[in-house]
């Protein structure tokens, strides 16, 4: 039920061309990595994240959101303010990316994890 979106990172594909996507975004959902969309700017990537969370949860569901960053704390704080304005957040944290995520995604990486504040009992079984 929780989803992790990473933006502003370098995505190296594992297809036969081994393409490299600069400033790409990926979604980790149910243990699988899914390319969300290619964007041309950080603002467009942020807009895509807001739209994805809105389409998944709407504005009324209470959410817990974590923002992960790699040396981009000011931007993480700006994003936090946007999420607090647009969503019903009961908990919001900003954390530094661990060295592995930071090394893979590079400096300036921003990741967002969102999940409902109340997990339905059938999910917990």
N, C-alpha and C positions, 0 to 999 in steps of 0.2 A: 504494500500500500504506500510506503514511502518511496519517493523518487529523488534522485540526485541529478541535477543538471550542472554541467561544467561548461563555462563559456570562456572565450578569449584565450583558448589554448591551441596548441599545435596538435592536430590529429594526423597520425600516420596510418594510412589504410593498409590492410593486409591482403588486398587484391593483387592480381598479377602485375599491376602498374606501380604498386607501392607509392601511391600518390600521397603528397603532404598537403594538408589543408591548414593554412595559417588562419588564425582568428576564428577557428571553428567552434562548434558546440556539439556536445553529446549528451544523451540521456541514458542513465543507468536505471533500468526498470526490470524487476523480477530477475535480477542477476545478469541481464543481457545489456550490452552497450548498443545504443541506437543513435545514429546520426540524426539530430533534430532538424537542423537547417543550416545552410551556409549563409552567413551575414557578412556585410561589408564594413560594419562599424560596431563599436561597443554599444552605442545607444540602440541600434537595431537589435543587437543580441539581447540586451536588457528588455526591450519591448517584447521580443519573442518569449522570454522567460515569463514575464508577467502574463502574457496571453495564454501560455501553456498552463500555468498554475490556475488562472481564472477558468479555463475550459475544463480542467480536472476537478476543481472544487467550488467554483463560484465565489461570491463575495460574502455569503452568509455562514458557511461552514467555518467553525473555529479551527485555526491552524497553528501548528508549531513550525517555525521556519528557522533554519540555520544557514548562515552565509559564511562560506569558506573562502579565504583569499590567500594569495601568495604575494606579499609585499604590496597590497592594494587596499590598505585599511580605510583611507579616505573615501574611496569609491564604494567600499562595502558599507560604510556608514550612510552614504547617499542612497544606496540601494535599500538599506534598512528603512529609511524614511519613506521611500516610495511604497514599499510593501506595507508599512504600518498605515499609510493613507488608503491603500486600495483593498486591503484584506482584513479580516477579523482575526488578528493574531493574538493568541493568548500567551505565546512565548516566542521570543526572537533572540538569537544569539549570533555573535560574530566571532569566528575562530580563525586562527592561522592554519593554513594547509600544512600537513605533515611534509617532511622532506621528500618523500617519494612522489606525492601528488605535485608538490612544487617543482620537482625536477622534471617530471613528465610534462606538466602543463606550462611551465615557464613562469617568469615574473609577470605579475599583473593578472594572473588567473583568478577568476571569480567562479565559485560554485554555489548552488542553492539547493538545499534539501527542504522539502515540504511534506508534511503529513497531517492528517486530521488530529486535532487535540484529543479526541475520544476515538479510540480504535474499536470498531464493532466487535462484539464478543465472538462472532463466527470466525473472524480473522485470527483471534487469539487461540483457537482450539488446535 
